[in-house]
Amino acid sequence: MLPKLKLISHTLCPYVQRSLITVLEKQIPCDREYIDLANKPDWFLKISPLGRVPLLLVDGEVLFESAVICEYLDEITPDSLHPEDALTKAKHRSWIEFGSNLLTKIAGFYAAKDQETFEAKRLDLIANLELLEAQLDAQPYFTGEKFSLIDAVYAPIFRYFVAFDRYQNFGFSDRTPKVNAWREALLQRPSVQQAVAENYYELLDEFLKKRNSYLAELIK
């Protein structure tokens, strides 16, 4: 018997997306409530220690941080999305952390105020994607045919690069064929597609256009 679950969410948050992908992959009954992060409700601030989404309410108890939420959801349901081998699982957790760091770098890229900073952030992202490329020796997913929690983490990351490619070619896909193939496989998966609204890219465009950034000037 599963507890009553509610995921406190935001429409664009990549950390919410990884939690939702886990929910959808494991077919877990879970309510969702979306909030405006620009105008956070008082009730949310009272229960969110870091003031961030996602939050998972578990019979009223609060869990925060997406990696914790995903592992909890995985542990309370059968057929784990984590590898059984301890070392392999630890490796996955390490590269999940790398993915979280990559999201921070993506935010730095789209928030860069001037061309010089923008270019430095662009090159740093390319270097990180090349590091990821060197880790991949399976397909279509990180470890082969089986979808894992690490895949749930990288799908929202790759969605950003799809958005950036719509503006112009920044070179993010030029030297990473294995990452590109992984990206395409993930973005075709139903759970990944259903983790965002149908107008996700339009919403992201509007979000990025409103930022006082170099990238905002490139968005048509």
N, C-alpha and C positions, 0 to 999 in steps of 0.2 A: 504494500500500500504506500504510494508516494505521498509526500506532504503536499500541501497547497502551495503552489509556487506563483510568484508574480515577478516579472522582470521589468525594472524601471529603466527606461530607454530614451534614446534620442535618435531622430531619423537618420542622421549622418555619421554617428559615432562608430568608428571601426571596431572598438572594443565591445560595443553592444552587438555588432554583427557577428563576431566570433562566438559570442554566447548564444545568439539566436541560431546560428548554424549548428551548434551542438544540440540545442533543443530540437531542431528539425531533424537532424540526423538520427537522433535517438527516440524521436516521436514522443516527446515528453509533454504531457498536458501542462501548459504554463500560460498564465495571463500576462498581458503586456500593458504597460502604461507609459505613454510618451510625455516628456516634459520639455519645456523650453529652457535650454541651458543659459540663455541670455537673461532669463527672468525666472530664476530657480524658486520653486515654491518653498514656503517656510517649512512645511512638513518634511520636504526632501532634505533640506539643510540640517534639520534636527536629527535625521537618521543616517546621513551620509558623512562618515568621518573625514573624507577627503573632498567632499563636494563634487564628486564625479559620478558619471554613469559608466557601466551598468551597476545597479544594485539588484540583488536577488532576495526577495522576501520569501522565507521558508517557514510556513506556519507563523508568520509574523516576525521571525528572527531575521536579522539583516546580515547578508554576506556582501562584501565589496571586493573589487579587483577582479577583472575578467578571467585571468588565469586560474584563480581560486574557484570562481563560479563554474568555469568549464570542467575543472577536475571534479568538483562536487557533483555536478550533473552526471558526469561519466561514472562516478563511483556508486551512485544510488540506482543505477540501471545496469542491466546485463550487457554483455558484448562490448567490453571496454574499447575505447578509441585510442588508448595508449598501448604501446608494445608491452609484452609480458616481461621480457628480459630487462633486468635492472639497469644495465649499462646503456642499452638502446633507449630506454625510457629517459634516462638522465640526459642523453644526447639530444633527444627531442625537446626536453625542457630547456636545454641550453639554447637551441635554435629558436625556440619560442621566445626566449628573452631577446635574442638577436632581432626577431621580428618586431617586438615592442620598441626596441631601439631604432629600428628602421622607420617605424611610424613617427617617432620624434624627429628623425631626419627629414621625413616627408613634410612635416609641419614647418620645419625650418626652411625648406625649399619654397613652399607656396607662400610663406610669410616674408620672404626676403624683400627688403625695401629697395635695393638698388641692384644694378646689373652685375657689379663685381661680387657681391654677396650671393646673388642668385647663381652665378656661374660656379662659384666655389661649392655651393650646396648641390648643384647638379652633378658636378664631378664626383663629389663624395657619395652621392646616391649610386652612381654608376659603379664606383669601386665596391660598394657594399653588395650590389647585385652580382658582381663578378665573384665576390667571396662566396655568395650563396650558390652560384653556378658550380663552383668547385666541389660542393657538397653533394650534388645530385648525381646519382648513378642508377636511378630507378625511374619507372614511369608507369602509369600516368601521374601518380601522386608521389609524395616524398619518399615512401618506402615501397612503392610498387602499386599493386592493384587495390590494397586495402586503404580506405580513407581513414586518417588519423586526426587527433586533436591538432597536431601541427599544421595540417591542411586547413583546418577551420581558422587558424590564426593568419595564415598567409593569403587566403582568399580576399579579405578586405583590403589588404596591402596592395594586391595586384589590381584591384578595382580602381585605386587611385591612378595607377600608371595607364590604365585604359583611358581615364579621363584626361590625363596629361597628353596622351597621344592624339586626342581629339583636337587639341590646340595647335600643336606642331610637333615635329620630331625632335625630341630632346636627347636622343641617343640612348634611351634607357633599354632598348631591345636590340641594339646593334650587335653586341658581343656575348649574348647570353641565350643561346638556343634552347638549352635545357630548362632554364627558368621560364622562357617564353612558352614552351610546351606544357609545363606544369601550370602556368597561368591559364592557358586556354582550357585545359582539362578541368580545372577548378571552377572557372566561370561558366562552364556548361552544366555543372552539377545543380540539381533542383534546389537543394538546401541553400546553396550560395545565392542563387537567383532570388529565392523567396525571402532572404534575410534583409532585403531593402525594398523600398517602395518602387513601383514601376517608373516613376519619374525621378529616380535617384540622381541621375547625371544632371538633369535640369536643376535640381535642388543644390547639388554641389556647385554647379556653375554660378548660381546666384550667391552662394556663400563665398566663393572665391572672388567674385567680382566686387563684393562689398569691402574686401580687405584693401588696405592702402599698401599694395605690394607691387613688385615688378611683374609678377605673373598676371595680376589682375589686368594690367595694360595689354597683355597678349591675348586675352580671351575675347573673341568676337561676339 
